[in-house]
């Protein structure tokens, strides 16, 4: 799991805010199995990579997220939608993909990040966290904190404030190492007009 829900899981708290969806980082080779599982439990899955997005900017100029490159939606009001991000491991590198509306550019940008495997391992916990009797893998609390601090949305500020008290000296060293390795990450962008 990635995103805001990870903050609650990493700090073993109740979900403290409304979440529109659950975001999942999935190995490309496991994507077919994930899609089949989601469909089996009542989701419809749409692959929108490189095509178009339903994200928009409202009349006040605020970004309204509505899409991921891979979406799983359901008519069941008791189940959240699922946003799916993909990655693949290639030797000592990990290649991650994202597809989002860039507010500053006013366009949809597909990004491929090529990062050292060490960085990916620092960003995502390899060991499952026990959350209310369920074992879940999430982003590391250090990476959640770092990424949420860089964003300006109220929900991101809240997520960062939830994690801040759990950070210790070991966490601060991990954050420093993440920053150091992020400088070695290569980003490739593809801009879509529609």
C-alpha positions as CSV (number, residue, x, y, z in Angstrom):
1,X,0.0,0.0,0.0
2,X,1.2,3.5,-0.7
3,X,-0.1,7.0,0.2
4,X,-2.1,8.3,3.1
5,X,-3.4,5.0,4.5
6,X,0.2,3.9,4.9
7,X,0.6,6.6,7.5
8,X,-2.1,5.1,9.8
9,X,-0.7,1.6,9.3
10,X,2.9,2.6,10.0
11,X,1.9,4.4,13.2
12,X,-0.7,1.7,14.1
13,X,-3.5,4.2,14.4
14,X,-7.2,4.2,13.4
15,X,-7.8,5.7,10.0
16,X,-7.9,9.4,11.0
17,X,-9.2,11.0,7.7
18,X,-11.4,10.2,4.8
19,X,-9.6,8.4,1.9
20,X,-11.0,8.4,-1.6
21,X,-9.1,5.3,-2.6
22,X,-6.4,2.8,-1.8
23,X,-3.2,3.1,-3.8
24,X,-1.2,0.0,-4.5
25,X,2.4,-0.4,-5.8
26,X,2.5,-3.6,-7.8
27,X,5.3,-5.5,-9.5
28,X,4.5,-5.5,-13.3
29,X,4.8,-9.3,-13.3
30,X,2.1,-9.5,-10.6
31,X,-0.3,-7.1,-12.3
32,X,-2.4,-9.8,-14.1
33,X,-2.9,-11.7,-10.8
34,X,-3.8,-8.4,-9.0
35,X,-6.3,-7.4,-11.7
36,X,-7.9,-10.9,-11.7
37,X,-8.2,-10.8,-7.9
38,X,-9.8,-7.3,-8.0
39,X,-12.3,-8.4,-10.7
40,X,-13.2,-11.5,-8.7
41,X,-14.2,-9.5,-5.6
42,X,-16.3,-7.0,-7.6
43,X,-14.1,-4.4,-9.2
44,X,-13.9,-3.3,-12.8
45,X,-10.3,-2.5,-13.8
46,X,-9.5,0.1,-16.4
47,X,-6.0,0.5,-17.9
48,X,-5.5,4.1,-18.9
49,X,-1.7,4.2,-19.2
50,X,-0.7,6.6,-21.9
51,X,-4.3,7.2,-23.1
52,X,-6.2,9.9,-21.2
53,X,-7.2,10.9,-17.7
54,X,-10.3,12.2,-16.0
55,X,-8.2,14.4,-13.7
56,X,-9.2,18.0,-14.0
57,X,-8.6,21.5,-12.7
58,X,-11.8,23.1,-11.3
59,X,-13.1,26.7,-11.8
60,X,-10.9,27.9,-8.9
61,X,-7.8,26.4,-10.4
62,X,-7.5,23.6,-7.9
63,X,-6.4,20.1,-9.1
64,X,-9.1,17.4,-8.7
65,X,-7.6,13.9,-8.8
66,X,-9.9,11.4,-10.4
67,X,-7.6,8.9,-12.0
68,X,-4.5,6.8,-11.9
69,X,-2.9,5.0,-14.8
70,X,-4.6,1.8,-13.7
71,X,-8.0,2.2,-11.8
72,X,-10.2,-0.4,-10.1
73,X,-13.7,0.9,-9.4
74,X,-16.7,-0.7,-7.9
75,X,-20.4,0.1,-7.6
76,X,-20.3,-1.1,-4.0
77,X,-20.4,2.0,-1.8
78,X,-18.7,0.2,1.1
79,X,-15.5,-0.4,-0.9
80,X,-12.9,2.2,-1.9
81,X,-11.6,2.5,-5.4
82,X,-8.1,1.3,-6.0
83,X,-5.3,3.2,-7.8
84,X,-2.5,0.9,-9.1
85,X,1.1,2.0,-9.8
86,X,3.6,-0.4,-11.4
87,X,7.3,-1.1,-11.0
88,X,9.8,-3.6,-12.3
89,X,13.2,-4.7,-10.9
90,X,16.0,-4.8,-13.5
91,X,19.3,-5.8,-11.9
92,X,20.3,-3.2,-9.3
93,X,17.7,-0.7,-10.5
94,X,13.9,-0.4,-10.0
95,X,11.8,1.3,-12.7
96,X,8.5,2.9,-11.4
97,X,5.7,4.4,-13.4
98,X,3.2,7.1,-12.6
99,X,0.8,9.1,-14.6
100,X,-0.7,12.3,-13.2
101,X,-1.8,15.8,-13.9
102,X,1.0,18.3,-13.2
103,X,-0.6,21.4,-11.8
104,X,2.4,23.7,-12.7
105,X,2.4,22.6,-16.3
106,X,-1.3,22.2,-16.7
107,X,-0.8,18.9,-18.5
108,X,-0.8,15.1,-17.8
109,X,2.7,13.8,-17.4
110,X,3.7,10.1,-17.5
111,X,6.9,9.6,-15.5
112,X,9.3,6.7,-15.5
113,X,11.7,6.8,-12.6
114,X,14.8,4.7,-12.7
115,X,16.2,4.4,-9.2
116,X,18.9,2.4,-7.3
117,X,17.3,-0.7,-5.8
118,X,18.6,0.4,-2.4
119,X,16.4,3.5,-2.7
120,X,13.4,1.5,-3.5
121,X,14.1,-0.8,-0.5
122,X,14.3,2.3,1.7
123,X,11.0,3.7,0.3
124,X,9.0,0.5,0.7
125,X,9.0,-1.9,3.6
126,X,9.9,-5.4,2.7
127,X,8.6,-6.7,6.0
128,X,4.8,-6.7,6.5
129,X,3.4,-4.5,9.3
130,X,0.8,-6.1,11.5
131,X,-2.3,-3.8,11.5
132,X,-5.3,-5.0,13.4
133,X,-4.3,-8.6,12.8
134,X,-3.7,-8.2,9.1
135,X,-0.2,-8.2,7.6
136,X,0.4,-5.4,5.2
137,X,3.3,-4.0,3.3
138,X,3.5,-0.3,2.9
139,X,5.7,2.6,2.2
140,X,8.3,3.3,4.9
141,X,7.2,5.9,7.4
142,X,10.3,7.9,6.6
143,X,9.4,8.0,2.9
144,X,5.8,8.8,3.6
145,X,6.9,11.7,5.9
146,X,9.4,13.0,3.3
147,X,7.0,12.9,0.4
148,X,4.0,14.4,2.4
149,X,6.1,17.3,3.7
150,X,6.8,18.3,0.1
151,X,3.1,18.6,-0.8
152,X,0.8,21.5,0.1
153,X,-2.6,19.8,0.4
154,X,-4.1,19.7,3.9
155,X,-4.5,16.0,3.9
156,X,-0.7,15.6,3.2
157,X,0.2,18.0,6.0
158,X,-2.0,15.9,8.3
159,X,-0.4,12.6,7.2
160,X,3.1,14.2,7.9
161,X,2.0,15.4,11.3
162,X,0.8,11.9,12.3
163,X,4.2,10.4,11.4
164,X,6.4,13.1,12.8
165,X,6.2,11.9,16.5
166,X,7.3,8.4,15.5
167,X,10.6,9.5,13.8
168,X,13.8,8.8,15.8
169,X,17.5,9.3,15.0
170,X,17.5,6.1,13.0
171,X,14.6,7.5,10.9
172,X,16.4,10.7,10.4
173,X,19.5,8.9,9.0
174,X,17.2,6.9,6.7
175,X,15.7,10.1,5.4
176,X,19.1,11.5,4.7
177,X,20.1,8.3,2.8
178,X,16.8,8.5,0.8
179,X,17.6,12.1,-0.2
180,X,21.1,11.1,-1.2
181,X,19.9,8.3,-3.4
182,X,17.0,10.3,-4.9
183,X,19.7,12.6,-6.4
184,X,20.8,9.5,-8.4
185,X,17.3,8.8,-9.7
186,X,16.7,9.3,-13.4
187,X,13.3,10.7,-14.4
188,X,11.9,10.3,-17.9
189,X,8.8,12.2,-18.8
190,X,6.1,11.9,-21.5
191,X,3.6,14.7,-21.7
192,X,0.1,14.1,-22.9
193,X,-2.2,16.9,-24.2
194,X,-5.4,14.9,-23.5
